[in-house]
Amino acid sequence: MTLSLLRRSSAGLTGDRSGFGLAVNLALVALLGLASLVSLASGPTGVGLGDLWRHLSGVGGLATQDLVILEAVRLPRTALALLVGAGLGVSGAMMQGLFRNPLADPGLVGVTSGAALAAVCAIVLGTTVLAPLQMLLGNQFLPLMAFFGGLTNTVLLYAIATRNGQTSTTVLILSGIAIGAMCAAGTGLLIFMADDRALRDITFWSLGSLGGATYAKAASILPFILAVLATIPFVARGLDALVLGDAAAYHMGVPVQRLKRIVILAVAAACGATVAVAGSISFVGIVVPHLLRLLIGPSHRFLLPASALGGASLLLLADSMARTVVAPAELPIGIITAMLGAPVFLVLLLGKNGRSAMEGL
């Protein structure tokens, strides 16, 4: 009853945006389809957008070489970009809801730094100390290592910030900054130990890249991203209630501590998996949910799926730019997302809502 009263009072103050939120999600589905077509048609050689459209519509076929390029190179890369973008977008929205701050990001609590440390550890030590584990896990070795690193940081931070059954978001953020610095030091030490091959891998990976995408890579992170997306129906209402504070959400019947555990584990899964296969890609998880929140409102029932769709669309378009701007060479996708996201983030930060959000950190 309390939740229904809250929804009615919120609708009376700000207007019911349910219909608009649904319309935005449908529009984002259409945008995702268009972005996927652009991604499949992007590249220095082979299939163009017109060729692809004629092939899909059955008007004309593709040459054998072009078909190989489409199916073996571009299709797995499009699938990987879609999964990575969806994971980054939805994890950013969940973190912002958890911390009740539209400028929150998974990097604030050390999830990304922990995943990065574990991934670099896998790259540097995968042929020596960790070789038996790599042989055992196969293609899942790098994403599982990154997930384990992100999860370890998350569990450690959660234990530090929780006292008497209550988790302090302030302590969580400050501890995340400290542990993130320790992870950065560990990553630097591993880079110092790395050989030339590992250094090249780490350098390109640290800038963010979807190069070398394969169906195996996409399949390796698919379970993690699907698991995160599957939590949306179970956490959306709780995150809505959490806007009023932990105590108010608890009195509304929301299991606050369980909600926090689910969200933190989901974010660790998404960030660990995306860092493992694509490296460090910035601003997607903070800019996309923030812009969508301004557009459709704070209801996580619409915001979370919209963030997944928006993040996937943005990363597909950014990857298309990365492949064509300096063709036949390729820019790291992290450079593209930083160039697009940083100015938008500054505009948001300097606005009234951004200043309020900074005061809440």
N, C-alpha and C positions, 0 to 999 in steps of 0.2 A: 504494500500500500504506500509506504514511504517513497519508494522509487517511482511509482506512478504519479504521486503528488509532485515529486521533483521534476519529472518530465513535463507535467502540465504547467507548472510554474515557469520552467525554463522556456517552454513554447510561448507562454503568454508574454514573456519579456523580450525574447529575441525572434520569435516566429518559428514555426515548425519547418525545419529544413529537410525533413525526411524525403519528400518527393524530389527535391533538388539534389540531395545526396545520392539518391538512386540514379538520377539522370546523369550526374557527373561520373559515377562508376560505369554506366553504360557507354558514355562518351570516351572514357579511358580505355574500355575494351576495344572500341573502334580504333582509337589512337594506337593501341598496342598492336593490332592487326596491321595497320599502316606502317608502323615502325618496323615490324618484322619483315614486311615486304621490302622496305628500304634497305634493311640489313642484308637480306638475301641478295639484293641487287647491287650491293656496294663492293667495290674492289677495283684494283688496277686493271684487271683483264677479265675476259669471259662475259658472263651473263649480265645484261643491263636490265633496268626496270621494265622496259618494253618487251624484251625477250622473255623475262620471267612471267609477265602478265599473259603473253600469248601462250606460253607453255602451260600455265595453270588453267587458262580458259579453254584449252584444247584446240585453239586456232592454229598453232604451229608448234612443232617439236624443237628440241634443242639438239645440237650436235653432241656426239659422244663425249668429247673433251669438256664441253661446257656443262654437260650433265654430271660428269665426275667432279668438276669444281663446285657445283651447286650442292651435291649430296655429300661429298667427302670433306669439304672445307667450310663452306658457308653455312650449311644447315646446322652442324654441331656448334659452330661459333654463335649463331643466332640463339640456339637453345641455351647455351652457357650464359650468354649475356642476359637473356630473359630471367634465368634462375638467379643469377647474381644480383641483378637490379631489384628483383622482387624481394630477395632476402634483405638487402640493404635498406630498402624503403620501409618494409614492415617493421624491421627491428628498430629503426630510428623512431617510427611512430610509437612503438611500444615503450621505448625509453622515455620519450617526451611525456607520455601519459603517466608512466610510473613516477617520474620526478616532478610532475605537474609543472613542467617548464618547456615551452615550445622551442628552446634552443639546446635542449639536452641531446646527447649523442652517445652511442656505445663506447666511443673512445674515452669519454669522461670517467668511466668506471674500470678502465684497464682491460676490458674484454678484447679490444683490438690488439693492444700491445702484447697481451698474453698469447693470443693466437699467432701473432707475428713472430714472437720468440720461438714458439714451438715449431712453426713452419721453417724458419731459418735453421733451427736445430736439425730438422729432418733433411734439409738440403745439404747441410755441411757434413752431418754425421751419418747420412743414409747409406753411404757405401763403406763405412767402417764400423763404428760402435753399434749403430742401429741397423746394420745390414740384415741380421736375422729377422728383426721385426718388419723390415721392408719386404723381405721375401714372403713373410707370412701374410701380410695385409695386402700386398700387391698395389692396385690402383687406389685403394682406400687409405694407404699409408699417410700421404700428405694431408688430406682433409681430416682424417681422424686425429693426427697429431695436432693440427691447428685447433680442432674442436676441443681436444683435451687441454691444450694450453689456455684457451679462452675460458673453459669450464673451471679449470684449476684456479685461475685468477678470480672468477666470479664467486666460487665457493669460499675462497679465502677472504675476499672482501665482505661477503655476506656474513661470515663468522665474526669479523672485526666490528662490523657496524651493528650487529644485533645484540641487544642486551635486554634481558627479562622478556624475551618474546617480541620485542619491538625493534624494528630496523630504522636507523636514522639515515635519511638520505644525505644529510650534510656530511656525516662521517664517511658514508659510502663514497661520495665524490672526492673528498680529501684523501682518503686512503687509496682510491683509484689513481689519483695523480702521483702519489708516492710510489705505489707498486708499478705504475706505468714507467716511471723513471728507472726503477730497478730492472724492469724488462728491457728497456732501451739499452741499459748498460750491458746486460747479458747478450743482447743481439749484437752490440758492437764488439764484444769479445769473440763471439763466434765468427763475425766477419773478419776479424784479425787473424783467426785460425784458418780461414777458408783458402782453398787453392783457386787457381785462375778460373776453372770451369764453374765452381760454386759461386765465385764472385760475380761472374757474368749473369748467372741465374738470379742471384740475390738482387743485383742492381736493377735488372729489367723487371723483376717481380715487385721490387719496392716501389716502382713508379706506377704499377698497376697495368696489367696487360691481359688480353684474352687471346693472345697469339698462341698457336699450338693447341687450340681447342679441339677436343675429340669427343666422340660419343661417350667414351669411358669416363672422361672428366665430368661431363654433364651428368652422367648416371651416378657418379660418386657423391655429388652434392644434392642430388634430387631427394633422397630420403630426409635430409636435414631441412631443406626448404619446405617440403610438404609437411613435415612435422610442425614447423613454425606456423605455417598457414592454417593448419588444422586447429591451432589453439585460439584462433580469432573468435569463434562463437562463444568460447568459454571465458575469455578475458575482457571482451568489449564492454559489457555492462559494468563489470567491476572497476575498470579503468575510468568509466564515466563517473562512478560514485566516488572514486579516489580523488577527483578534482576538489571535493569539499574537505579533504583531509582524511587521515587514517581513522581517527576516532569516529567521525561522521559516517564513513564507509562501513566501519565495523557495526555501528548501531543500525545501519540499513540491512544488515545481514550478510555483508560481503566478508568472506574469509580472507582478510587482508594479507596475513603472512603467507598463506598458500598462494594467493594471487601474485605476490611479489616473487615467490620462488619460481612459479611457472613462467612469469615474464622474463626473469633473469636467465633461466635455463634456455628459454626459447631464443633470446638475444644471443646468448653464448653459442648456441647451435648455428644460428644464421651467420653470425660474424666469423666464427671459426671456419665454417665451410667456404664462405666467400673469400676470406683472406687466403685460404689454402690454394684455391684455383686461380684467383685473379690478382692477388697481391693487395696493395694498399690503394683503395679507391675512395677518395674523400668527397664530402659534401652531399652525396646522394641521400644518405640517411638523415641529414639534418634539414636540407633545403626543401626536398619534395614534401615531407609531411607538414612542414611549417606552412608552405604555400597552400597546400590542400586544406589545412585547418582554417586558414583565412577565408578560403573559398566556400567550404561546405559546413564549417562549424566544428565543434569539438566532439560530436558523437562518434565514438570509436567503432560503432557498428558499420558506419560508412567510411570512416577515416582509415581504418586499418586495411581493408581491401583496396581502397583507392590509393593508398601509399604503395602497396605492392604493385599495382598496375602502373602507377606513375613512375616508380623507380625502375621497373622493367623497361618502360617506354623510353625514359631518359637515357638509360645505359645502352639500349639498342641504337638510338640516334647518335650518342656520343661515340660509340664504337664504329658506326658508319663514317663519322667524321674522321676518326683516327686512321681509318684505312684509305681515305681519299684525299685528305688535305695535302699530304706530301707524297702522294703515290709516285712511284711504286714502293717507296719506303712506308713505314707505319709509325705513327706517334703512339707512345704509351697512353692508354685510355685515362690514367690518373691525371695526366696533364690536361686533357680535354675537360674532365669533370671539374678540376680545380679552376680552370679558366672560365668555365660557365658558372660554377657555383659560388666562387668567392665574391664576385661583385654583387650577386643576388643576396648572399648572406650579409654583406656589409650594409646594403640598403635596408634589409630587415632589421639588422642590429641597431641601426641609427634611428629607426622609427620608434614610435611610442611604445608599441608592443614589445619591441626588442629591448628597450631600456627597462621595461618592467620585468622582462624575463631575466635580464642580467642581475637585477636586484634580488631575484629569487634563487640565484645560484649560490 
